[in-house]
Amino acid sequence: MSEPSPASGGALPPAVLEAPPHVIDTVAVARLYGEPLFAMPQDLYIPPDALEVFLEAFEGPLDLLLYLIRKQNFNILDIPLADVTRQYLAYVDQIRKSNLELASEYLLMAAMLIEIKSRMLLPPKKSADGHEAEDPRAELVRRLIEYEQMKLAAFKLDALPVLGRDFLRAQVTVEQSLKPRFPDVSIDELREAWADILKRARLNQHHKISREQLSVREHMTIVLRRLQGKRFVEFEELFDTSRGVPVLVVTFIAMLELARERLLEVTQAEAFAPIYVRLAYAPS
């Protein structure tokens, strides 16, 4: 038992400060200013507010509101705001005496409850499209349902086994062997190392560039030979795509040169129609 202070109430009679002769060997129940106290004073006064115990602890206004609703088995979709607000304000009055800063958060929710109750007392107004106005409690109900779902999820997570709280990790000490042990290499690490070697090998390849001698006159002869004996040949058929871009360019230049010398004609029936090429003369 702790030592009572002088400010806690009535004065102690002088008789209790000195131990009676017949209780010298009795164990003291307390000490007052260093002197043993063998009996409790009869006129000890303890103020009513010396000790306050709160059995419920809430994490916020929504937590308190949800507690009041579930405690009295109210339907969360049809909350009796008058009863809930009255009980809510009673709790707020208690915490205002001890922690005004904490009570400010709860006062904001109390103002919201009073506003919702006042809106329910007014006749409902229809919206512009003729539908019934939303229940003033709808937004509060949505917030309470979401909070309750998150709270239940937190309880489920807290019930899961936690390292250091519900179980401990087993640790076994193994003496180090004198022979060094190299780390194991996985197949994925070998594959990545091999891919890196191939990548570096491709960067060091040698390229031999050779110059191909292409003659425009030679390709002019090739085009004329392909046109002999034919009335028309499609433009795309004169090009051999398998021989590469340089050959295609020289073939196109040879065809333009033949058209300039009026040895062949390039015709088209209409816009966006296929292009045809034919000889401009009759070979002997």
Backbone torsions as a table, in degrees:
resi	resn	phi	psi	omega
1	MET	NA	138.5	-179.6
2	SER	-78.4	161.0	-179.2
3	GLU	-77.4	127.7	176.9
4	PRO	-69.9	141.4	-179.9
5	SER	-89.9	159.7	178.4
6	PRO	-63.9	-27.1	-176.9
7	ALA	-81.0	0.0	-175.6
8	SER	-82.3	-5.7	176.7
9	GLY	152.8	-137.0	-172.0
10	GLY	-66.9	162.5	-179.2
11	ALA	-82.0	154.2	179.3
12	LEU	-89.3	138.1	178.5
13	PRO	-67.3	146.9	-179.5
14	PRO	-61.6	-21.5	-176.0
15	ALA	-67.4	-31.1	-175.3
16	VAL	-81.7	-14.4	-179.2
17	LEU	-77.3	-21.6	178.0
18	GLU	-112.4	129.1	-177.0
19	ALA	-70.2	130.3	175.4
20	PRO	-61.6	155.0	-177.4
21	PRO	-61.1	-30.3	-174.4
22	HIS	-84.4	-2.5	179.5
23	VAL	-121.2	23.9	-179.1
24	ILE	-63.0	-37.6	-176.9
25	ASP	-87.9	1.3	-179.8
26	THR	-80.2	145.2	179.3
27	VAL	-72.0	132.8	-179.6
28	ALA	-71.3	138.1	177.9
29	VAL	-80.7	-20.2	179.2
30	ALA	-166.5	173.7	175.5
31	ARG	-127.6	135.3	-179.4
32	LEU	-119.9	111.7	-176.7
33	TYR	53.7	40.9	177.7
34	GLY	86.0	-11.9	-179.3
35	GLU	-94.0	139.3	179.9
36	PRO	-68.3	144.2	178.6
37	LEU	-118.3	115.1	-174.2
38	PHE	-97.5	-8.3	180.0
39	ALA	-149.1	147.5	179.0
40	MET	-73.6	135.7	177.1
41	PRO	-65.7	143.0	-176.8
42	GLN	-79.5	-24.7	-176.6
43	ASP	-107.8	28.4	179.1
44	LEU	-68.9	129.9	-177.0
45	TYR	-112.8	126.6	175.8
46	ILE	-115.8	123.8	179.9
47	PRO	-61.0	148.6	-178.6
48	PRO	-61.5	-33.5	-177.2
49	ASP	-96.4	19.9	-179.7
50	ALA	-67.1	-30.5	-179.3
51	LEU	-139.1	124.3	176.7
52	GLU	-124.0	131.3	-178.7
53	VAL	-120.3	125.4	175.6
54	PHE	-104.9	115.7	-177.5
55	LEU	-78.5	-26.9	179.9
56	GLU	-109.6	133.8	175.0
57	ALA	-118.1	131.1	-175.9
58	PHE	-118.0	146.0	-177.4
59	GLU	-91.2	0.1	179.2
60	GLY	165.3	177.9	-178.6
61	PRO	-60.1	-41.3	-179.8
62	LEU	-64.8	-35.8	179.3
63	ASP	-64.9	-43.1	177.9
64	LEU	-64.8	-44.0	-179.1
65	LEU	-63.5	-42.5	178.4
66	LEU	-65.2	-35.5	178.2
67	TYR	-64.4	-43.7	179.8
68	LEU	-64.9	-35.8	-179.1
69	ILE	-71.5	-46.1	-177.8
70	ARG	-72.5	-30.8	-178.8
71	LYS	-64.3	-35.2	-177.2
72	GLN	-103.9	12.0	176.2
73	ASN	57.0	38.9	174.9
74	PHE	-76.4	149.7	173.9
75	ASN	-75.6	121.8	-176.3
76	ILE	-67.0	-22.0	177.6
77	LEU	-84.9	-8.9	179.4
78	ASP	-141.3	72.6	-173.9
79	ILE	-79.2	125.9	172.4
80	PRO	-76.1	96.6	-170.6
81	LEU	-65.6	-30.7	-177.3
82	ALA	-63.4	-50.2	-179.7
83	ASP	-66.1	-44.1	-178.0
84	VAL	-65.0	-42.3	-179.1
85	THR	-65.2	-38.1	179.8
86	ARG	-63.5	-44.7	178.7
87	GLN	-69.4	-35.3	179.5
88	TYR	-63.8	-44.5	-179.6
89	LEU	-67.1	-31.2	177.4
90	ALA	-64.5	-39.6	177.4
91	TYR	-69.6	-38.3	179.4
92	VAL	-63.0	-38.3	178.1
93	ASP	-62.0	-32.9	178.9
94	GLN	-69.1	-45.4	-176.5
95	ILE	-77.3	-19.9	176.8
96	ARG	-65.8	-28.3	-179.1
97	LYS	-71.6	-28.1	-175.6
98	SER	-106.6	-34.0	-175.7
99	ASN	-145.0	95.6	-177.6
100	LEU	-70.7	-34.5	-179.7
101	GLU	-65.2	-40.7	177.3
102	LEU	-67.6	-34.5	-178.0
103	ALA	-68.7	-20.5	-178.0
104	SER	-64.1	-36.5	178.0
105	GLU	-65.9	-39.7	-179.5
106	TYR	-72.2	-31.7	178.2
107	LEU	-65.7	-33.7	177.9
108	LEU	-63.6	-42.2	177.1
109	MET	-67.5	-35.7	177.5
110	ALA	-62.8	-40.7	177.2
111	ALA	-62.6	-37.8	178.7
112	MET	-65.9	-39.8	178.3
113	LEU	-64.2	-41.9	179.9
114	ILE	-65.8	-38.5	178.6
115	GLU	-63.7	-43.7	-179.9
116	ILE	-63.5	-40.8	179.6
117	LYS	-64.5	-39.1	178.7
118	SER	-67.3	-35.6	177.8
119	ARG	-69.5	-30.5	177.9
120	MET	-72.1	-27.2	179.1
121	LEU	-74.5	-22.9	179.6
122	LEU	-81.9	151.5	177.1
123	PRO	-64.3	137.8	-178.0
124	PRO	-68.1	142.7	177.7
125	LYS	-105.0	135.1	177.2
126	LYS	-76.5	150.9	179.4
127	SER	-76.4	177.5	-176.4
128	ALA	-64.8	-30.9	-179.9
129	ASP	-87.6	7.1	175.6
130	GLY	90.0	-0.7	-179.8
131	HIS	-81.8	159.9	178.2
132	GLU	-67.9	144.6	179.9
133	ALA	-68.1	150.3	-178.9
134	GLU	-70.0	145.7	177.8
135	ASP	-59.2	128.5	180.0
136	PRO	-57.9	-22.1	-179.3
137	ARG	-84.7	-4.7	-171.5
138	ALA	-62.5	-46.2	-178.6
139	GLU	-63.9	-41.1	178.4
140	LEU	-64.9	-39.3	179.2
141	VAL	-64.3	-41.3	178.9
142	ARG	-61.7	-43.1	179.7
143	ARG	-65.3	-39.2	179.5
144	LEU	-66.4	-41.2	-179.8
145	ILE	-65.1	-43.4	178.6
146	GLU	-64.1	-39.8	179.4
147	TYR	-65.8	-40.3	-179.7
148	GLU	-66.0	-38.3	178.1
149	GLN	-63.7	-43.1	178.9
150	MET	-66.6	-36.0	-179.9
151	LYS	-67.5	-41.8	177.8
152	LEU	-65.3	-37.8	177.2
153	ALA	-64.9	-36.8	177.7
154	ALA	-66.2	-38.2	177.3
155	PHE	-63.5	-40.3	179.7
156	LYS	-66.2	-40.2	178.1
157	LEU	-66.1	-38.3	-179.7
158	ASP	-68.7	-25.6	179.8
159	ALA	-76.7	-13.9	179.2
160	LEU	-70.4	148.3	178.7
161	PRO	-61.0	136.9	-177.5
162	VAL	-121.7	134.8	177.9
163	LEU	-66.4	128.2	-179.2
164	GLY	95.1	-20.3	177.2
165	ARG	-107.3	-48.3	-178.0
166	ASP	-102.6	-26.3	178.8
167	PHE	-151.7	161.6	-179.9
168	LEU	-118.5	149.9	179.3
169	ARG	-82.2	129.9	-179.6
170	ALA	-73.3	136.0	179.5
171	GLN	-127.8	128.7	-179.7
172	VAL	-122.6	130.1	179.1
173	THR	-92.5	123.1	180.0
174	VAL	-115.2	130.4	179.6
175	GLU	-67.7	139.8	179.1
176	GLN	-72.7	130.6	177.4
177	SER	-76.1	156.7	-179.9
178	LEU	-70.2	-30.1	-179.8
179	LYS	-80.7	125.9	-178.8
180	PRO	-65.9	138.8	-179.7
181	ARG	-108.4	120.7	-179.1
182	PHE	-84.4	148.0	-179.1
183	PRO	-66.5	148.0	177.1
184	ASP	-72.8	145.4	179.8
185	VAL	-109.8	127.3	180.0
186	SER	-85.6	166.0	180.0
187	ILE	-65.1	-36.9	179.6
188	ASP	-63.2	-39.7	178.8
189	GLU	-66.1	-39.0	176.5
190	LEU	-63.8	-41.2	179.5
191	ARG	-63.9	-41.3	178.7
192	GLU	-66.1	-38.2	178.6
193	ALA	-65.8	-40.7	178.7
194	TRP	-66.3	-40.0	177.8
195	ALA	-63.5	-35.4	178.7
196	ASP	-67.7	-37.4	177.9
197	ILE	-65.7	-43.2	177.7
198	LEU	-62.0	-37.7	179.6
199	LYS	-64.4	-42.1	178.9
200	ARG	-70.1	-31.4	179.0
201	ALA	-67.4	-37.0	179.0
202	ARG	-66.2	-30.4	179.7
203	LEU	-72.2	-18.7	-176.9
204	ASN	-105.9	17.8	179.4
205	GLN	-73.1	148.2	178.4
206	HIS	-97.7	134.7	-179.5
207	HIS	-115.6	130.4	177.3
208	LYS	-108.1	118.7	-177.6
209	ILE	-103.5	121.5	178.8
210	SER	-112.3	147.0	-178.5
211	ARG	-96.5	123.0	-179.6
212	GLU	-96.3	127.0	180.0
213	GLN	-83.6	115.1	-179.9
214	LEU	-118.0	133.4	-177.2
215	SER	-113.5	128.8	177.9
216	VAL	-67.6	-40.2	180.0
217	ARG	-62.1	-38.6	179.1
218	GLU	-63.8	-42.1	-180.0
219	HIS	-73.7	-25.6	173.3
220	MET	-63.6	-40.5	178.5
221	THR	-66.3	-39.2	-179.7
222	ILE	-63.9	-40.3	179.7
223	VAL	-66.0	-40.7	-179.9
224	LEU	-65.6	-37.9	179.1
225	ARG	-65.7	-37.2	-179.1
226	ARG	-71.7	-23.9	-179.1
227	LEU	-89.5	-15.8	-178.2
228	GLN	-66.1	136.1	177.7
229	GLY	79.2	6.7	-179.6
230	LYS	-126.2	141.6	179.1
231	ARG	-73.8	-49.5	-179.1
232	PHE	-139.5	148.8	173.8
233	VAL	-133.9	132.6	178.7
234	GLU	-64.2	147.9	-176.2
235	PHE	-57.6	-40.7	-176.8
236	GLU	-69.4	-25.3	-176.8
237	GLU	-72.3	-15.6	-179.8
238	LEU	-79.6	-7.1	-175.4
239	PHE	-113.1	132.4	177.2
240	ASP	-99.9	100.0	-175.2
241	THR	-70.5	-16.8	-178.0
242	SER	-75.6	-12.7	-175.2
243	ARG	-95.0	0.0	174.4
244	GLY	100.6	169.8	-176.5
245	VAL	-67.6	-41.3	-178.7
246	PRO	-57.3	-42.7	179.7
247	VAL	-64.5	-38.5	178.2
248	LEU	-62.9	-39.7	-179.5
249	VAL	-66.3	-44.6	-179.3
250	VAL	-65.8	-37.1	178.2
251	THR	-64.0	-41.5	179.5
252	PHE	-65.4	-39.6	177.8
253	ILE	-65.4	-39.9	178.4
254	ALA	-62.3	-40.4	178.6
255	MET	-65.3	-41.5	177.5
256	LEU	-63.8	-37.9	179.2
257	GLU	-65.7	-39.7	177.1
258	LEU	-65.2	-38.0	177.8
259	ALA	-67.2	-34.7	178.6
260	ARG	-67.7	-34.9	179.4
261	GLU	-86.3	7.7	177.2
262	ARG	58.9	38.6	176.2
263	LEU	-98.0	-15.6	175.0
264	LEU	-146.3	160.6	-179.3
265	GLU	-122.3	140.4	176.9
266	VAL	-111.6	117.5	-174.0
267	THR	-124.1	159.9	177.6
268	GLN	-151.9	130.3	-175.2
269	ALA	-68.7	-41.7	-178.7
270	GLU	-156.2	174.6	-179.4
271	ALA	-61.6	137.1	179.1
272	PHE	67.6	8.5	176.7
273	ALA	-83.1	161.9	178.0
274	PRO	-58.3	147.6	179.4
275	ILE	-96.8	131.6	-179.7
276	TYR	-119.2	152.0	-179.8
277	VAL	-127.2	136.7	177.5
278	ARG	-144.8	164.5	178.3
279	LEU	-72.8	144.2	179.6
280	ALA	-91.5	2.5	-179.5
281	TYR	-142.0	162.1	178.2
282	ALA	-95.5	113.1	-178.5
283	PRO	-65.6	142.3	-179.0
284	SER	-77.2	NA	NA
